[in-house]
């Protein structure tokens, strides 16, 4: 069969178009997502999703963010979609090409949005390693793989500069005080403390953010107690910390809360604190 030159060009163009339209990716929920040919409008379901997109240079494509999104400051000017729960009707009205959503935080909403025909890419960053994986997944989905890989390599390089400590400091993180809650195994905090060279006391309790027994805390006698609610003065006057006042340290929780590149800022802060305990 012979093709005229114009027909060949048209055929190749159509083949390329079909290939682009058929592009798909498997996300953190195990679902195979068919990606739009072009992504111009993105909605970020939770604050860290929006921050991650800005980290990758995609902030200018965001048309909707969670009410609680506050970093970087540019998100404050973007249309809000509700906090918890998010407003799915509002998301639909924004006509996004794709929604980026955290599978661990909004699993029901992801299913609902997909049932309503929205394209949802789910990520599930729960520690440093899976945060890097999430960057690479988003980079692949949005066709900016080189950008994502460059960022991931830079974060790995920063992490690689941390030298092993001679002694592991015992660390307790106070998430809340009524009742006393901490960061347990499987939390971002646990990942950061271990990677920085410390021992997380909360990891011995059940759950990611368990209630912790006050008597057990006193018995464990941690080297360091991290306060995450800017409540140093209040904590110093609590009976549970009567013998532990010198161990209390107030830190900026935003460096340890969101699975974005700011986690590596928090990691370096923790490492410096731990080094002072040697």
N, C-alpha and C positions, 0 to 999 in steps of 0.2 A: 504494500500500500504506500502511495506517495502523498506527502503533505506539502502544501504550499507553505512558503516561509512564514507568512502571516498566521496561518493555521497552527503551525508548530509553536510559535511564540504564544498564541492564545492558549494552546493546550498546556504548555509548560506553566503559564500563569495560573491556569485553573488548578493544575496539580499542586502547585505551591500553596494556593489559597486553601484547598481542601486539607492539605497537610497541616497548615497553621490552625485551621478551624478545629481539626481533630486532635490537636495537642492535648495531652492529659497528664495528670500527675497524681500520685497516691499521697494522701495527706496523713496527719497524725491519727485520724480515726480509722485508717485503713480503707477509706473510701477513695474511689478513682474519680477525680474531678476533671471535667472537660473545661478547659480554659478558654476564655474569649480570645478572639483573634487580636484584639487590641484592648488594653486596659487603660482607661482614662479616668475612671471614677472608682474610688475605693472607700469603703466604710470599715473602720476599725472597731470591733465590738467591745474591747476593754482597753484601759489606758496604756498598758504595756504594748499592745498591738500597734497602737498609733506611734508610740515612741520607737518601736523597732522599725517601722516604715520610714521614719525620719532618719534613723541611723543609716538606712540604706539609700537615702537620697530620694525617697518617694513621697515625701511630705506634701509636695505640690499637687499630688493626685488625690489626696484625702478630701472627701466631701462630707464625712460624718465621723464623729468620735464620741466616746463615752463621756457622760457629764462630769466624771471624776478625772478626766484627762487634764493634766496640768503641766506636762513637760514633754518637749520643750515649749517655750512660751507661745510659739506659733499655734499650738493646738487650741489655745483659748479663743481664737478667732474663727474656728471651724464649727460648723453646725453640729449641735448636740443631738444624741439619739437616746437619751435616757441613761440612768445609772445602773441600778439593780432593782428590778429587771430592766433590760434594754427595751426600747420601744420598736418592735418589729414593723409596725405600720409606718413609722417615721423612716425607718431604713428603706422600705419599699418605695416610699415617696421620693427618696433621694436618687433613685434609679442607679444604683451602683453596678459596675461591671462585675465586681467581686467584693465579697466581705471577708476580711481576715478576722478569725476568731480563735480564742484560747479554749481548747477542748476540755481542759480541766476546770475552767471557770464558768463556761456557758454551754454545757453539753446539750441541755434541753432546747435552748434557743437555736443551736446549730441545726438540730433535727427539724425544728419548726420552720426555720428559714429555708432549708432545702425542700421541705414539703411544699412551700409556697413558690418554689421555682427560682430562688436566689442561688447564685454560685457562691459557695462558702469554702474557703481554704482554712482548714483547722490545723493549728500548731499546738504543741503541748510542752512548753519549756518548764521543767520542774527543778533543774539544777544547772550548773555551769555547762556541762556537756550537752544537754538537750537544748540549751539556749543557742549554742553554736549550731547544732543541727537545724534548729528552727530558722536561723538566718540563712542557711544554705537552701532550705526548702523554699523559703520565700523568694530568695534570689533566683532559683530555678523557675518558679512559677511566674515571676514577673520579668523573666528574661534579662536579669542583671547578675548572672552567676559570677562573673569576674569581680564585680563590686562586693558581693557577699563573701566570696572567697578571700579577698584582700582584707576585709574587716575581720573575718574569722582568724586568719593567720596573724593579724596584729594582736588580737586578744590572746591567742595561744602563746605568742611571744612574750607578752606581759606576764602571763601566768608562769611561763617557764623560767622567769627571772627569780622566782621565789625559791630561796634555798631552804633545805630541811632545817628544822629547829632542833636544838640539843634536847629540849624538854617540851612536851606538849602541855600547854596551859589548859586547865579545866575551866570551861566556859559555860555560863548560864545566861540565856537570853530571856528577858522578861517581855513578853508580848502584851500581857495585860495583868492587872493585879487583883481584880475582884470577879472571879477567883484568880489565883495565880496561874497564868498560862505561859507556856514556853514554846520554843520551836523544836519539834521533834525530828525523828528520822524521816527523810523524804521531803523536807522543807528546803527552800532556798538557803535559809540560814545554816542548816546542817551541812549542806554542800560547801558553803563558803568557809565555815569554821574548820572543817576537815582539810580543805584544800590549802588554807592558810597555815595549817600545822597545829591546830588545836583539837581538843576533845570536847564534844558537845554533850553536856550532862543530860540535856533534854532528849537525846537519842535513846535513852534507856526507858523512857515512858512510851505508852502506846499512842500512836497517831502522829500526824504531822504537826498539829498544834494542840498538845494535850494540856489538861489541868495538871499541875505539879504539886506534890505534897510539900508543905513548908518545912516540916520536920526533916524530910529527906534532903531538902536543899541545904539546910543547916549542917546535916550530917556529911554531905558531900563536900562542903567547905570549898567552893570553887575559887579559882585564882582571880576570876573576873566575872562580873555581872553586868551585862549590857542592857541598858534601859532604852526602850524604843519609843517612848511617849513624851519626851522632854519633861520628865517628872522627877528629876534628881532630888529636889528639896522634899517633895512628898515621900519619896522612897526612903530617904535618910531617917525619917521619923516613924517608919513602920517597924513593929516588933521583930518581924522575920529577919530584918537586916541589921538588928542591933549589934551583932558580932561581925557583921560583914560590910560595914559602912565604907571601909577603905577599898573594898573591891568594886564598888559601884562606879559605872562609867556611862555617861549619857552620850549617845551617838545619833547621827542623822539617819533615820530609818529609810529614807528614800534611796540610799545607796545599796540597800540590801533587800528591797521589797519587790522590785520590778525586774523580770527576766529580760534585760536589755544589756547593752554594753556598760551601763552604769554599775552592773554587778562587779565588773573588774576594778572599778574605782573603789567599791566597798571591800573587795578582796585585798587590795593593796593597803587600805586603811587598817583592816584587821591584822594583816601581816606585820605592819609597823607596831601596832599595839602589842601583839604577841612577842615581838622581838624585845620590847621593853620589859617583858616579864621573865626574860631568860636570866 
